[in-house]
Amino acid sequence: MRFSCFAQKSSEGPEEGVEHLLWNGQSIAFTIRRGSLRRKRTLIRVTRAGKVEVILPPFLLRKEAFAAIQSRGGWILDRLREIQSCPQPSPLYYTDGEEHLFLGTYCRLQLVVCGVKKNFLSSDEKIGQSVVTGRSQLIQLRVDSDDPETVHKQLFLWYKTQIQKHIAYRLAALCPRIPWLTAVPTWRVRTMRRRWGSCTGSGVITLNTHLIKAPPQCLDYVLLHEIAHLQEHNHSQRYYAVLERLLPNWKAVRRELEAWSPLVLN
């Protein structure tokens, strides 16, 4: 599952010059790329930087890119407005007291430097080297030093542990509700900049570690999006019919995830 309005780095064709098309009195600037031999359809992407790209199959003429922009002009301008209205993330310094996202909530980072506060956490509170205290919305992180690079690495490991636990918990709740699913699918987590998740032809689901920062319903949406691919490994009308049955409000949750993207991926 790729980000729907945020582009991934393309391996298809070198970037060409910037073109312009006037749509309802508004100028749309875009670049044209040539797709691989496997590409059969024209793809329009809007990047997080607000750039518009058209990926053309190799057998189509350049004028088809203009036709594609003309036909999707309203959608493109809507996406550009969404990007402009998205909250811009602040730089993260990984220092004590800084706020970090966890399940859609900002939690204050509290560093526990080993040797200074050894007994701060009891043995049953330890989760790796960290613990979340929901009552006070803290992420208490045990670290060897308060060096920002060290803190960054430890926080990433904590996020990875948390999303693994959360995925297992949500799959245990969701899978029994899906009548055609005979077993919990094989899954794994991975840090990705351009995908929320994916599903291989053999049915292995991969989910983005960053999803642990988003609200819980966003993780459910990506899980169900990929589970739907176990029945329809495409994005056809049949696929979306499956997704609609699994999550009737998936469009609203997808928009919510898109709005969170700049903060979650920070």
N, C-alpha and C positions, 0 to 999 in steps of 0.2 A: 504494500500500500504506500504509494508515494504521496508527498504533500500535495494537496490538490491545487493550491495556488502558489506554491513556492517551488521553484525549479531545482532540479538536481543538476550536478555538473554533467554536461553532455559529453559522450564519447563519439557523437555523430557529427562529422563535418566541421570544418573550420568556420569561424564566425565571419560573416560578410559585412558590407557596409550597412549603415543605418538607413532604413527606408521610412517614409512617412505616408500616412493615409488620413484624409479628412473624413470623420464620421460624425454626422449630425452637428457639424460646426466645430468639432473638437479634433485636434491633431493627435494621432496615435503613432508613436515612433516604435519601430520594431526591427529586428534583425532576422535574417533567413539562414537556416542551416540545412545542409543536405543530410538526410537520414541514411542509415545503413541499407543494404540490399533487402534486409528482412522487413523494413518498414513499408507498410501498405497504405497507411492513412496519414493525413496531415495532422500534426499536433501543435497546439498553441499553448505556451507556458508563460506565466507571469512570475518573475523571480521576486524574492524578498526585497531586493534592491529596487523594485519597480520597473524592471526591464521586461519587455515583451519579446518573446522568441517564437519563431515559426519553424517547425521541423518538417521538411518536405520529403516525401518519398523520392528516390532518385529518378523516377520516370515522369515526374510532373514538372511542368514549366514554372518559372518564377512567378508568373502572373497568378498562379493558383494561390500563392501566399497572400496576395492582395485580396483575392476573393474570400479567403478564409478569414482575414481580418475584418473585411466588410460584413461578413455574415455573423461574426461573434463580437462586433464592436461594443455592443451594450454590456456583454459579459466582461470584456476586457476592462472597460472603464469602471465597472462595479468593483472588480478585483483591485484595480489601482487605487480607488478610493478607500477600500478596506485596508490596504497596506498603509496608506497615509494616516489612517485613523488608529492603527494599531499602536499600543503603548510601546515605547522604545525601552529596551532593557538598560539598566545601569551597569557599569563595569563591576565585576565581582573581585574582591581582594582577599577573600578567605581569611578574614580576621575575626577575633572574638567579638561577639555582639552583632555581626552582620546577619542580615535576613536572607534565608534561602527557602525556596519552594519545596513543599512536600504535600502531595495529594491536594494541590490547589490552595494550600494555606501557607502563608509566610511564617516561617519559624525562625526564632533567633538562634544563631549558632553559638553554643557555649563550649569552649575548648577546655578539655581536661588533660593537662600535660602530665604524662606519666612521671612519677617521682615527686610531683608537687601535690597532687590530690589523689594519691593511690586508692584511698578508701572511699572516694566520692561515690562510686557506683558499687552496689552490692553485686554478688556473683549472679543472682537471678535476674538482674537488670541488664546485664551485658548482652549486647547483640554484636558479635564481632568485637569491635572496639568502640561501639557507640550505642546510644539508646535515645529513643524519642520519648519525651514526656508530654503527652497530649494536654495535660491540665494547664501547663504554662506555655504551651506551644514552643518548646525548645527542641533543638537537636543537640544533644550532648555528645560530643565526639572525643574519644580518647586518642591522643596523638603523642608521638615521641618528642615533637617540638612544635612550636607555633609558627614555624616557617610556612609561608603561604603555599609553596609547592607541596610540602608534606600534607598540609591540611586539605588541599585540593584532591590529592590522591586518596586520602582516607575518606573524604566525603563521597568521592565517586564509588569507592568500595562499599560504603554504607548504602548508597542509593541502589547499587546493584543487588545487594543482599535483600533490601526491602522490596524491590520490584519482583524478585524471584518468589518471595513469600506471598506477595499480593496476587501475583498471577496464579499461583497454585490454589490460593484461597478462592479466587473468582472463578476459575475453571471448575472447581468442585461444586460451586453454586450454580453455574450456568449450564454445564454439560448435561445434567439430568433433565433439563427442560427442553432439550433438542431431541425429538424422537428418532431422527435418522442417524444420530451420532451414537455409535456403538461403544466408543472408548474415548478417554481423554486424549486429545491429540498430542503428539510429540512437540515440544516447544523449547525455545532457548531465548536468551536475551543478548543484545548486542548494542553498543553505542553507535548510532547512525546520525548523520546530519541531514539526510535527504529522504529518509523513509520512516514512517511510523511502524511499519511492519511488513512482513512478506510471508508467502506460503509457497513452498516448493511443490513441484509436480508429485513428489512422493508424500506430501502431506505434512512436512515439518514447518511449523510456524515460528517465525523470528519476530521478536518485539523490541522496540527501541527502549533502552534504559531510561532515557529522558522522560518517558511517559509517567514515571513515578512522581514527577513534579506536577503533573496536570490533575485536575479534578477526577475522582474515581470513575465517573460516568464516561470520561474520555478513554480511559483504559478499556472499559467494557466495550465501547464502540469499536476500538481497534481489534480487540480479541474477536468479537463477533464478525467484523469485516473479514478477518482472515479465516475464521471457521467457515464462513459462507463459501469460501473458495474451495473447501473440501468437497463441496457438492457441484459447484460451477467454477472451474478454474479459468475465469475470464471476467470481463466486465460487461457482459451482455444484459439484455432485459431480464433473462432468466435469473442471472446472478442477483440483480437488484431486487427481484421478487423474493428470492431467498432471504436476502438481508432485511427486506421490509418485514418479513414474518418474524425474524429474530429480534429486530429492534425497530419498531414502527416509527420512532422519532429520530432515526439515524441522521437525517439531514440537519436537524437542529443541533445535535451533539457534534457533528462534523464541523459546523460553523463555529461552535464554541471552542473546539480544539484548534481551529485555524486562528481564532482570536488570541488564544493562549500561546501560540507557537513562538513568537519572538521571545517571550519570557521563559518558556519551558526549555528552549534550545540554548539559552544563554549559559 
